[in-house]
Amino acid sequence: MSAGGAFGGNRGLRPVPPEKGIFPLDHLHECDLEKKEYLSCLKTSGHKSEKCRQFSKKYLQCRMEKNLMAKQDLSELGFGNSSEMEASVGKEYSEK
């Protein structure tokens, strides 16, 4: 049997959280509208996330404003200049 026990896990060692991805859940539903808009867009677009970028951006902005995630420049989260993004998405489709 391992040092942590069959079902006990790794006792005594502190878990190390990942750099990103840890943020409070929205227990008070402060960004529910933005989340529902994004999920609705995904359903209607056949889960093509590039068509729902504006809703994703709006949702992340809401989470930052409500301190549900660390404030961060949106360009670091993949939201650059919108005209550049539209051009690159259009280019990807024309190449296929």
Residue frames relative to the residue before (quaternion, step in Angstrom):
aa qw qx qy qz dx dy dz
M 1.0000 0.0000 0.0000 0.0000 0.00 0.00 0.00
S 0.5069 -0.6630 0.4537 0.3124 3.59 -1.04 0.71
A 0.6901 -0.5010 0.3407 0.3959 3.56 -1.30 0.31
G 0.6909 0.4937 -0.2806 0.4474 3.60 1.11 -0.59
G 0.5173 -0.6243 0.4311 0.3960 3.57 1.21 -0.24
A 0.6633 -0.5414 0.3485 0.3814 3.53 -1.23 0.48
F 0.8249 0.1423 -0.0538 0.5445 3.58 0.85 -0.91
G 0.5528 0.6665 -0.3619 0.3454 3.56 1.26 -0.12
G 0.4229 -0.7029 0.4786 0.3132 3.57 1.16 -0.30
N 0.6828 -0.4662 0.3744 0.4198 3.51 -1.26 -0.42
R 0.1215 -0.8387 0.5286 0.0485 3.59 0.17 1.22
G 0.7792 0.3514 -0.2631 0.4475 3.52 -1.08 0.79
L 0.6965 0.4198 -0.2792 0.5106 3.60 1.10 -0.50
R 0.3844 -0.7206 0.5297 0.2290 3.56 -0.94 0.91
P 0.4224 -0.6939 0.5109 0.2811 3.60 -0.87 0.86
V 0.2889 -0.7392 0.5848 0.1677 3.55 -1.13 0.68
P 0.3375 -0.7601 0.5121 0.2147 3.61 -0.57 1.09
P 0.5402 -0.6050 0.4578 0.3641 3.59 -1.12 0.50
E 0.6565 -0.5277 0.3590 0.4021 3.58 -1.21 0.44
K 0.7974 0.1370 -0.0513 0.5854 3.58 0.90 -0.90
G 0.6723 0.5275 -0.3564 0.3778 3.52 -1.28 0.30
I 0.6561 0.4544 -0.3295 0.5045 3.60 1.20 -0.11
F 0.2995 0.7144 -0.5888 0.2309 3.54 -0.59 1.17
P 0.6295 -0.5672 0.3621 0.3884 3.60 -1.13 0.56
L 0.4823 -0.6267 0.5228 0.3183 3.53 -1.16 0.64
D 0.4932 -0.6603 0.4865 0.2901 3.55 -1.19 0.56
H 0.0764 -0.8483 0.5239 0.0104 3.58 0.53 1.22
L 0.7174 0.4306 -0.2491 0.4877 3.60 1.07 -0.67
H 0.4059 -0.7528 0.4362 0.2799 3.59 1.33 0.12
E 0.1954 0.8257 -0.5018 0.1681 3.56 1.04 0.82
C 0.7777 0.2724 -0.1485 0.5467 3.60 1.12 -0.58
D 0.2406 0.8109 -0.5019 0.1806 3.58 1.16 0.54
L 0.6357 0.5390 -0.3436 0.4328 3.60 0.90 -0.84
E 0.6768 0.4905 -0.2868 0.4680 3.57 0.89 -0.97
K 0.6432 0.5198 -0.3173 0.4641 3.57 1.02 -0.84
K 0.6762 0.4934 -0.2965 0.4598 3.59 0.90 -0.90
E 0.6175 0.5353 -0.3433 0.4629 3.60 1.05 -0.73
Y 0.6671 0.5030 -0.2988 0.4612 3.56 0.93 -0.92
L 0.6816 0.4846 -0.2923 0.4638 3.59 0.86 -0.94
S 0.6245 0.5314 -0.3274 0.4694 3.56 1.06 -0.74
C 0.6398 0.5206 -0.3138 0.4704 3.56 0.98 -0.86
L 0.6418 0.5230 -0.3298 0.4536 3.58 0.94 -0.84
K 0.6568 0.5132 -0.3156 0.4536 3.58 0.94 -0.87
T 0.7199 0.4525 -0.2635 0.4557 3.58 0.83 -0.96
S 0.7068 0.4433 -0.2672 0.4822 3.61 1.13 -0.52
G 0.5129 -0.6476 0.4250 0.3700 3.59 1.23 0.11
H 0.6066 -0.6043 0.3147 0.4095 3.55 1.15 0.79
K 0.3866 0.6719 -0.5199 0.3588 3.56 1.03 0.85
S 0.2953 -0.8263 0.4551 0.1514 3.55 0.03 1.34
E 0.5909 0.5879 -0.3857 0.3956 3.61 1.06 -0.59
K 0.6442 0.5164 -0.3259 0.4606 3.60 1.15 -0.52
C 0.7309 0.4124 -0.2125 0.5007 3.60 1.24 -0.36
R 0.2712 0.8125 -0.4859 0.1742 3.57 1.24 0.32
Q 0.6441 0.5312 -0.3438 0.4299 3.61 0.94 -0.80
F 0.6601 0.4908 -0.3091 0.4773 3.61 1.07 -0.69
S 0.6147 0.5359 -0.3356 0.4715 3.56 1.08 -0.71
K 0.6517 0.5146 -0.2997 0.4698 3.56 0.96 -0.92
K 0.6508 0.5210 -0.3055 0.4600 3.56 0.95 -0.91
Y 0.6468 0.5214 -0.3058 0.4650 3.58 1.01 -0.84
L 0.6759 0.4821 -0.2954 0.4727 3.58 0.88 -0.90
Q 0.6242 0.5277 -0.3386 0.4660 3.60 1.03 -0.74
C 0.6313 0.5259 -0.3273 0.4666 3.58 0.98 -0.82
R 0.6645 0.5055 -0.3107 0.4543 3.59 0.86 -0.93
M 0.6595 0.4956 -0.3153 0.4691 3.59 0.99 -0.76
E 0.6559 0.5199 -0.3099 0.4510 3.59 0.96 -0.86
K 0.7308 0.4048 -0.2198 0.5038 3.60 1.06 -0.75
N 0.4466 -0.7171 0.4199 0.3316 3.59 1.33 0.21
L 0.3801 0.7061 -0.5012 0.3252 3.55 0.99 0.88
M 0.7565 0.0707 -0.1070 0.6413 3.53 1.36 0.04
A 0.6374 -0.5382 0.3831 0.3966 3.55 -1.20 0.44
K 0.4817 -0.6436 0.5078 0.3097 3.54 -1.04 0.78
Q 0.0778 0.7872 -0.5983 0.1273 3.53 -0.85 1.04
D 0.5543 -0.5905 0.4633 0.3598 3.53 -1.12 0.66
L 0.4918 -0.6946 0.4406 0.2855 3.57 -0.80 1.01
S 0.5734 0.5785 -0.3911 0.4284 3.59 1.14 -0.45
E 0.6292 0.5237 -0.3315 0.4690 3.60 1.17 -0.52
L 0.6913 0.4451 -0.2631 0.5048 3.56 1.27 -0.37
G 0.6682 -0.5362 0.2865 0.4288 3.57 1.26 0.35
F 0.6015 0.5326 -0.3678 0.4682 3.57 1.26 0.22
G 0.0387 -0.8072 0.5883 -0.0290 3.55 -0.04 1.33
N 0.7780 -0.2244 0.2398 0.5356 3.51 -1.19 -0.66
S 0.4805 -0.7089 0.4291 0.2873 3.60 -0.69 1.06
S 0.6447 0.5086 -0.3424 0.4566 3.63 0.98 -0.68
E 0.6181 0.5261 -0.3424 0.4732 3.60 1.09 -0.65
M 0.6589 0.5150 -0.3079 0.4536 3.56 0.97 -0.89
E 0.6526 0.5095 -0.3174 0.4624 3.59 0.92 -0.88
A 0.6468 0.5173 -0.3175 0.4618 3.59 1.00 -0.81
S 0.6813 0.4802 -0.3011 0.4633 3.60 0.92 -0.85
V 0.6338 0.5067 -0.3389 0.4761 3.62 1.02 -0.71
G 0.6482 0.5150 -0.3124 0.4658 3.58 0.98 -0.84
K 0.6388 0.5325 -0.3136 0.4583 3.55 1.03 -0.82
E 0.6371 0.5353 -0.3285 0.4467 3.59 0.97 -0.89
Y 0.6934 0.4778 -0.2817 0.4600 3.59 0.92 -0.88
S 0.6622 0.5070 -0.3175 0.4513 3.59 1.01 -0.70
E 0.6443 0.5281 -0.3190 0.4519 3.59 1.19 -0.54
K 0.6442 0.5564 -0.3230 0.4137 3.61 1.15 -0.52
